[in-house]
Amino acid sequence: MSDARTDVLTDDVEVRPDPEWRPDGDAETTDRTAVRAGDGPSGDGHDRERDRVTVTRRTRRWDVGLVAGLVAAGTGVLLGNLAVFLTAVVGFVYAGYGAVSGTPTGRVTVSRTVDDTSPLPDERVRITVEARNASSRTIPDLRLVDGVPEGLTVVAGSPRLGATLGPDETATASYVLRARRGEYEFDPATVVARNVAGSATSRRPVVEETTITCRTAVPDSPLRAKTTPLVGRVETDAGGDGIEFHGTREYRRGDPVGRIDWNRFARTHDLSTVQFREARAGTVVVLVDDREVSRVRHRPDAPDGVRLSTYAAGRLAGSAIAGTDTVGVAAFDSDRYVDPRAGEEARVRIDRVLAAIADGAADEADDADDTGPPVPDAQS
């Protein structure tokens, strides 16, 4: 089981008029400002410069009232018709309402809470997004859309919220994601504020970073006593270099002075050398079940048996390589084989072949070593 914890990321968004805006139609104008963000939960200890773009858009649909009012007034004057002239008032009131509404202003604090950033595969993860009006003005129409990571599915709730926020009021959206294997980073949330008339809109991204890492824990894998001469993690019955005491033997010329049992020499005046239990590296070959009968899944959006097998093989191989063992991979059905090796080179080769097996791509997997012992067929 993964340890549940809460990761809260907060960002301030200032919704304000754009000083560069010009009333020249529906075209958007932007005001780019650099904002310094303090130390985040990553604990890197360094400030980060982030460019944030506020896009202010003003619609011209209210100008229809102005045009209609001018036309009605001009027609009334030309015809000398007072009734037609007075209808211009309706158009002027309509246009004036849009003009006096102005551009939305305020300061919004956005918080994203993840109840578990390291879930197990297929677990449900609840995300809570809260928007708070941190200014002294009312925001008549605030909308927020959280940046759901690509590849994860919302199974409950909604990542969107809309509300009218008075000073110091908050609105909350909560939704649930189904975790999948891998690492997923949230896209920036987007905050949109509109004035009462809807004639002006300010849009701004919230660029705080949140990551969900979904992996299955790999326990220590038991290895047989057969080992290689290389130093590793498998304890043997042989005496030599190590940490745990194994025994003593007769002193031989050239033995290190630090390995002499001086306590015994003080008692018996006989030289002896202390030996420790040696730990040597093992040779591991991970067998992957890539038979067609294994390419089934319990749910349409779930990984099939072969993909689960390759995932488990990759985790086991990585754990063994980290323990200084030599590791290889063999496929159960297609006779693909990666010769056991150690180090980062082995990890890269194994990852490449496992990815090809999971996708059923024979050409990529065959680029690896095929010079290994034959893999037993499915009937063995």
Secondary structure in CASP SS format (residue, H / E / C, confidence):
PFRMAT SS
TARGET T0000
AUTHOR 0000-0000-0000
METHOD secondary structure of the structure
MODEL  1
M C 1.00
S C 1.00
D C 1.00
A C 1.00
R C 1.00
T C 1.00
D E 1.00
V E 1.00
L E 1.00
T E 1.00
D E 1.00
D E 1.00
V E 1.00
E E 1.00
V E 1.00
R C 1.00
P C 1.00
D C 1.00
P C 1.00
E C 1.00
W C 1.00
R C 1.00
P C 1.00
D C 1.00
G C 1.00
D C 1.00
A C 1.00
E C 1.00
T E 1.00
T E 1.00
D E 1.00
R E 1.00
T E 1.00
A E 1.00
V E 1.00
R E 1.00
A E 1.00
G C 1.00
D C 1.00
G C 1.00
P C 1.00
S C 1.00
G C 1.00
D C 1.00
G C 1.00
H C 1.00
D C 1.00
R E 1.00
E E 1.00
R E 1.00
D E 1.00
R E 1.00
V E 1.00
T E 1.00
V E 1.00
T E 1.00
R E 1.00
R E 1.00
T C 1.00
R C 1.00
R C 1.00
W C 1.00
D H 1.00
V H 1.00
G H 1.00
L H 1.00
V H 1.00
A H 1.00
G H 1.00
L H 1.00
V H 1.00
A H 1.00
A H 1.00
G H 1.00
T H 1.00
G H 1.00
V H 1.00
L H 1.00
L H 1.00
G C 1.00
N C 1.00
L H 1.00
A H 1.00
V H 1.00
F H 1.00
L H 1.00
T C 1.00
A H 1.00
V H 1.00
V H 1.00
G H 1.00
F H 1.00
V H 1.00
Y H 1.00
A H 1.00
G H 1.00
Y H 1.00
G H 1.00
A H 1.00
V H 1.00
S H 1.00
G C 1.00
T C 1.00
P C 1.00
T C 1.00
G E 1.00
R E 1.00
V E 1.00
T E 1.00
V E 1.00
S E 1.00
R E 1.00
T E 1.00
V E 1.00
D C 1.00
D C 1.00
T C 1.00
S C 1.00
P C 1.00
L C 1.00
P C 1.00
D C 1.00
E C 1.00
R E 1.00
V E 1.00
R E 1.00
I E 1.00
T E 1.00
V E 1.00
E E 1.00
A E 1.00
R E 1.00
N E 1.00
A C 1.00
S C 1.00
S C 1.00
R C 1.00
T C 1.00
I E 1.00
P E 1.00
D E 1.00
L E 1.00
R E 1.00
L E 1.00
V E 1.00
D E 1.00
G E 1.00
V C 1.00
P C 1.00
E C 1.00
G C 1.00
L C 1.00
T E 1.00
V E 1.00
V E 1.00
A E 1.00
G E 1.00
S C 1.00
P C 1.00
R E 1.00
L E 1.00
G E 1.00
A E 1.00
T E 1.00
L E 1.00
G C 1.00
P C 1.00
D C 1.00
E C 1.00
T E 1.00
A E 1.00
T E 1.00
A E 1.00
S E 1.00
Y E 1.00
V E 1.00
L E 1.00
R E 1.00
A C 1.00
R C 1.00
R C 1.00
G E 1.00
E E 1.00
Y E 1.00
E E 1.00
F C 1.00
D E 1.00
P E 1.00
A E 1.00
T E 1.00
V E 1.00
V E 1.00
A E 1.00
R E 1.00
N C 1.00
V C 1.00
A C 1.00
G C 1.00
S C 1.00
A E 1.00
T E 1.00
S E 1.00
R E 1.00
R E 1.00
P E 1.00
V E 1.00
V C 1.00
E C 1.00
E C 1.00
T C 1.00
T E 1.00
I E 1.00
T E 1.00
C E 1.00
R C 1.00
T C 1.00
A C 1.00
V C 1.00
P C 1.00
D C 1.00
S C 1.00
P C 1.00
L C 1.00
R C 1.00
A C 1.00
K C 1.00
T C 1.00
T C 1.00
P C 1.00
L C 1.00
V E 1.00
G E 1.00
R E 1.00
V E 1.00
E E 1.00
T E 1.00
D E 1.00
A E 1.00
G E 1.00
G E 1.00
D E 1.00
G E 1.00
I E 1.00
E E 1.00
F E 1.00
H E 1.00
G E 1.00
T E 1.00
R E 1.00
E E 1.00
Y C 1.00
R C 1.00
R C 1.00
G C 1.00
D C 1.00
P C 1.00
V H 1.00
G H 1.00
R H 1.00
I E 1.00
D C 1.00
W H 1.00
N H 1.00
R H 1.00
F H 1.00
A H 1.00
R H 1.00
T H 1.00
H C 1.00
D C 1.00
L C 1.00
S E 1.00
T E 1.00
V E 1.00
Q E 1.00
F E 1.00
R E 1.00
E E 1.00
A E 1.00
R E 1.00
A C 1.00
G C 1.00
T E 1.00
V E 1.00
V E 1.00
V E 1.00
L E 1.00
V E 1.00
D C 1.00
D C 1.00
R C 1.00
E H 1.00
V H 1.00
S H 1.00
R C 1.00
V C 1.00
R C 1.00
H C 1.00
R C 1.00
P C 1.00
D C 1.00
A C 1.00
P C 1.00
D C 1.00
G H 1.00
V H 1.00
R H 1.00
L H 1.00
S H 1.00
T H 1.00
Y H 1.00
A H 1.00
A H 1.00
G H 1.00
R H 1.00
L H 1.00
A H 1.00
G H 1.00
S H 1.00
A H 1.00
I H 1.00
A H 1.00
G C 1.00
T C 1.00
D C 1.00
T E 1.00
V E 1.00
G E 1.00
V E 1.00
A E 1.00
A E 1.00
F C 1.00
D C 1.00
S C 1.00
D C 1.00
R C 1.00
Y E 1.00
V E 1.00
D E 1.00
P E 1.00
R E 1.00
A C 1.00
G H 1.00
E H 1.00
E H 1.00
A H 1.00
R H 1.00
V H 1.00
R H 1.00
I H 1.00
D H 1.00
R H 1.00
V H 1.00
L H 1.00
A H 1.00
A H 1.00
I H 1.00
A H 1.00
D H 1.00
G C 1.00
A C 1.00
A H 1.00
D H 1.00
E H 1.00
A H 1.00
D C 1.00
D C 1.00
A C 1.00
D C 1.00
D C 1.00
T C 1.00
G C 1.00
P C 1.00
P C 1.00
V C 1.00
P C 1.00
D C 1.00
A C 1.00
Q C 1.00
S C 1.00
END
